[in-house]
């Protein structure tokens, strides 16, 4: 899997989980102490989150971090 493919799948997964939990971009940003535009850019596969931010996103979405990055 290329880096771009990874970013795309990660962004999709975060977006899906955020929607399942009925969270807005703003609410997820507050929970992760990140800027709303950062979350949006991750979901759009424009940037890769740092390991620290990825951990905070997983915690905010109440999933193990491996569920976000453990893709086939």
C-alpha positions in Angstrom: 0.0 0.0 0.0 1.4 3.4 -0.9 1.4 6.3 1.4 -1.4 8.0 -0.5 -3.5 4.9 -0.3 -2.8 4.7 3.4 -3.8 8.3 3.9 -7.0 7.8 1.9 -8.1 4.7 3.9 -7.2 6.3 7.2 -9.2 9.4 6.3 -12.2 7.4 5.2 -12.1 5.3 8.4 -11.9 8.4 10.7 -14.7 10.0 8.7 -16.9 6.9 9.0 -16.3 6.5 12.7 -16.9 10.2 13.3 -20.3 10.0 11.5 -21.2 6.8 13.3 -20.7 8.6 16.6 -22.6 11.6 15.4 -19.7 14.0 15.9 -19.1 17.1 13.9 -15.6 18.1 12.7 -15.6 20.8 15.4 -16.6 18.3 18.1 -13.8 15.9 17.2 -11.4 18.7 17.0 -12.3 19.8 20.5 -11.9 16.2 21.8 -8.5 15.9 20.2 -7.2 19.4 20.9 -6.6 19.8 17.1 -7.9 22.4 14.8 -11.0 21.6 12.8 -9.2 22.2 9.5 -6.6 19.6 10.6 -9.2 17.0 11.1 -10.8 17.9 7.8 -7.5 17.6 6.0 -6.8 14.2 7.5 -10.3 13.0 6.4 -9.6 14.3 2.9 -6.2 12.5 2.8 -4.4 15.8 2.4 -2.1 15.2 5.4 -1.0 12.4 7.7 -1.6 12.9 11.4 1.3 12.6 13.8 1.3 9.5 16.0 0.3 11.6 19.0 -2.7 13.1 17.1 -3.7 9.7 15.8 -3.7 8.4 19.4 -5.9 11.3 20.5 -8.3 10.7 17.5 -8.6 7.0 18.4 -9.3 7.9 22.1 -11.9 10.5 21.1 -13.6 8.0 18.7 -13.3 5.3 21.5 -11.5 2.7 19.3 -8.1 1.1 19.7 -5.5 2.9 17.5 -5.0 -0.4 15.6 -8.6 -0.1 14.4 -7.6 3.1 12.6 -4.3 1.9 11.1 -4.6 -1.9 11.1 -5.8 -2.0 7.5 -5.4 -4.9 5.1 
